[in-house]
């Protein structure tokens, strides 16, 4: 049995292939009404997309929009790999980590 590679070990091409496969599986799960499987596949896609991005493009102290939560902004305290650690502006102030693929540049 072949051991699956981690996303961090995949090439850009392999990541893009994986994302395409995950999106297709998610589409099928959604059509079949398998909500929990759809949610898992969506999260895997988000993680794979994060590995295609450059963490150096995200800076501590900067504010970003959250792709899946329009109108909500996230301030980064620090970066750890593909995760931005910080808090949601106007939220409860609890620290959380978001994959960088969920962050969008906030309009100044």
C-alpha positions as CSV (number, residue, x, y, z in Angstrom):
1,X,0.0,0.0,0.0
2,X,1.4,3.3,-1.1
3,X,1.8,6.0,1.6
4,X,0.1,9.2,0.7
5,X,2.3,12.3,0.5
6,X,1.7,15.4,2.6
7,X,0.6,18.5,0.8
8,X,4.0,20.1,1.8
9,X,5.8,17.3,-0.1
10,X,3.8,17.8,-3.4
11,X,5.0,19.7,-6.4
12,X,2.9,22.6,-7.7
13,X,1.6,20.4,-10.5
14,X,0.7,17.6,-8.0
15,X,-1.1,20.2,-5.8
16,X,-3.1,21.5,-8.7
17,X,-4.1,17.9,-9.7
18,X,-5.1,17.2,-6.1
19,X,-7.2,20.4,-5.9
20,X,-9.0,19.4,-9.2
21,X,-9.7,15.9,-7.8
22,X,-11.0,17.3,-4.5
23,X,-13.2,19.8,-6.2
24,X,-14.7,17.0,-8.4
25,X,-15.3,14.8,-5.3
26,X,-16.8,17.7,-3.4
27,X,-19.2,18.5,-6.4
28,X,-20.3,14.9,-6.4
29,X,-20.8,14.8,-2.6
30,X,-22.8,18.0,-2.8
31,X,-25.0,16.6,-5.5
32,X,-25.6,13.5,-3.5
33,X,-26.4,15.6,-0.4
34,X,-23.5,14.1,1.7
35,X,-23.0,17.3,3.6
36,X,-20.2,16.1,6.0
37,X,-18.1,14.7,3.2
38,X,-18.6,17.9,1.2
39,X,-17.3,19.9,4.2
40,X,-14.3,17.7,4.6
41,X,-13.4,17.9,0.9
42,X,-13.8,21.7,1.0
43,X,-11.4,22.0,3.9
44,X,-8.8,19.7,2.2
45,X,-9.1,22.0,-0.9
46,X,-8.4,25.1,1.2
47,X,-5.4,23.4,2.8
48,X,-4.0,22.3,-0.6
49,X,-4.5,25.8,-2.0
50,X,-2.6,27.3,0.9
51,X,0.5,25.3,-0.2
52,X,0.4,27.0,-3.6
53,X,0.7,30.4,-1.9
54,X,3.8,32.2,-0.5
55,X,3.5,32.8,3.3
56,X,6.0,35.7,2.9
57,X,3.2,37.6,1.1
58,X,1.3,37.8,4.5
59,X,2.7,40.1,7.2
60,X,2.1,40.4,10.9
61,X,0.2,43.5,11.8
62,X,-1.7,43.6,8.5
63,X,-5.4,43.2,8.1
64,X,-7.0,40.8,5.6
65,X,-10.5,39.9,4.5
66,X,-11.7,36.4,5.1
67,X,-12.8,34.7,1.8
68,X,-15.5,32.6,3.4
69,X,-16.8,35.4,5.7
70,X,-17.5,38.6,3.7
71,X,-17.3,41.8,5.7
72,X,-15.2,40.2,8.4
73,X,-11.5,41.1,8.7
74,X,-8.6,39.3,10.3
75,X,-5.5,40.9,11.8
76,X,-2.4,38.7,11.7
77,X,-0.2,38.6,14.9
78,X,2.3,36.1,13.5
79,X,2.8,33.5,10.8
80,X,3.6,29.8,11.3
81,X,4.0,28.0,8.0
82,X,0.9,28.3,5.9
83,X,-1.2,29.5,8.9
84,X,-1.8,33.1,9.9
85,X,-2.4,33.4,13.6
86,X,-4.4,36.4,14.9
87,X,-7.9,37.5,15.6
88,X,-11.1,38.6,13.8
89,X,-11.7,42.4,14.1
90,X,-14.9,43.0,16.0
91,X,-14.9,39.4,17.2
92,X,-14.4,38.0,20.7
93,X,-10.7,38.7,20.5
94,X,-9.8,35.0,20.7
95,X,-6.6,34.0,18.9
96,X,-7.2,31.6,16.0
97,X,-5.2,30.3,13.0
98,X,-6.5,30.5,9.4
99,X,-4.9,28.9,6.3
100,X,-3.5,31.7,4.2
101,X,-5.7,30.6,1.3
102,X,-8.7,32.0,3.2
103,X,-7.2,35.5,3.4
104,X,-7.7,38.2,0.9
105,X,-6.2,41.6,0.7
106,X,-8.4,44.1,2.6
107,X,-9.2,47.3,0.7
108,X,-7.3,50.2,2.2
